[in-house]
Amino acid sequence: MPSVVQASWACTPSRVNTALTQKAQDGRASCATSPPNETVTADFAIECVAACQVRESCRDGVNYRSDDELCELYHDPPTSYQVQPNCLYIRV
């Protein structure tokens, strides 16, 4: 069973958002391998999180593929995960 690492940040004084990074049992970052609902480009993982929060196609989380600067958005929870180079799944 994968473990989860939690990070929080404040966007405004009255609102706190939480993002969870999916981790494999050995602690390495996991990537969702299910087909995404939508893809968008981004320079940084935090831009993927922001895109997920404002798009209807993204309600569960997002893969960030750093080599391709690509966000893969997921409306529903992915059904499979795998450790892949330069890829990280973030639940929002």
Secondary structure as a PSIPRED ss2 file (coil, helix, strand):
# PSIPRED VFORMAT (PSIPRED V4.0)

   1 M C   1.000  0.000  0.000
   2 P C   1.000  0.000  0.000
   3 S E   0.000  0.000  1.000
   4 V E   0.000  0.000  1.000
   5 V E   0.000  0.000  1.000
   6 Q E   0.000  0.000  1.000
   7 A E   0.000  0.000  1.000
   8 S E   0.000  0.000  1.000
   9 W E   0.000  0.000  1.000
  10 A E   0.000  0.000  1.000
  11 C E   0.000  0.000  1.000
  12 T E   0.000  0.000  1.000
  13 P C   1.000  0.000  0.000
  14 S C   1.000  0.000  0.000
  15 R E   0.000  0.000  1.000
  16 V E   0.000  0.000  1.000
  17 N E   0.000  0.000  1.000
  18 T E   0.000  0.000  1.000
  19 A E   0.000  0.000  1.000
  20 L E   0.000  0.000  1.000
  21 T E   0.000  0.000  1.000
  22 Q E   0.000  0.000  1.000
  23 K E   0.000  0.000  1.000
  24 A C   1.000  0.000  0.000
  25 Q C   1.000  0.000  0.000
  26 D C   1.000  0.000  0.000
  27 G C   1.000  0.000  0.000
  28 R C   1.000  0.000  0.000
  29 A E   0.000  0.000  1.000
  30 S C   1.000  0.000  0.000
  31 C E   0.000  0.000  1.000
  32 A E   0.000  0.000  1.000
  33 T C   1.000  0.000  0.000
  34 S C   1.000  0.000  0.000
  35 P C   1.000  0.000  0.000
  36 P C   1.000  0.000  0.000
  37 N C   1.000  0.000  0.000
  38 E E   0.000  0.000  1.000
  39 T E   0.000  0.000  1.000
  40 V E   0.000  0.000  1.000
  41 T E   0.000  0.000  1.000
  42 A C   1.000  0.000  0.000
  43 D C   1.000  0.000  0.000
  44 F C   1.000  0.000  0.000
  45 A H   0.000  1.000  0.000
  46 I H   0.000  1.000  0.000
  47 E H   0.000  1.000  0.000
  48 C H   0.000  1.000  0.000
  49 V H   0.000  1.000  0.000
  50 A H   0.000  1.000  0.000
  51 A H   0.000  1.000  0.000
  52 C H   0.000  1.000  0.000
  53 Q H   0.000  1.000  0.000
  54 V H   0.000  1.000  0.000
  55 R C   1.000  0.000  0.000
  56 E C   1.000  0.000  0.000
  57 S C   1.000  0.000  0.000
  58 C C   1.000  0.000  0.000
  59 R C   1.000  0.000  0.000
  60 D C   1.000  0.000  0.000
  61 G E   0.000  0.000  1.000
  62 V E   0.000  0.000  1.000
  63 N E   0.000  0.000  1.000
  64 Y E   0.000  0.000  1.000
  65 R E   0.000  0.000  1.000
  66 S C   1.000  0.000  0.000
  67 D C   1.000  0.000  0.000
  68 D C   1.000  0.000  0.000
  69 E C   1.000  0.000  0.000
  70 L E   0.000  0.000  1.000
  71 C E   0.000  0.000  1.000
  72 E E   0.000  0.000  1.000
  73 L E   0.000  0.000  1.000
  74 Y E   0.000  0.000  1.000
  75 H C   1.000  0.000  0.000
  76 D C   1.000  0.000  0.000
  77 P C   1.000  0.000  0.000
  78 P C   1.000  0.000  0.000
  79 T C   1.000  0.000  0.000
  80 S C   1.000  0.000  0.000
  81 Y E   0.000  0.000  1.000
  82 Q E   0.000  0.000  1.000
  83 V C   1.000  0.000  0.000
  84 Q C   1.000  0.000  0.000
  85 P C   1.000  0.000  0.000
  86 N C   1.000  0.000  0.000
  87 C E   0.000  0.000  1.000
  88 L E   0.000  0.000  1.000
  89 Y E   0.000  0.000  1.000
  90 I E   0.000  0.000  1.000
  91 R E   0.000  0.000  1.000
  92 V C   1.000  0.000  0.000
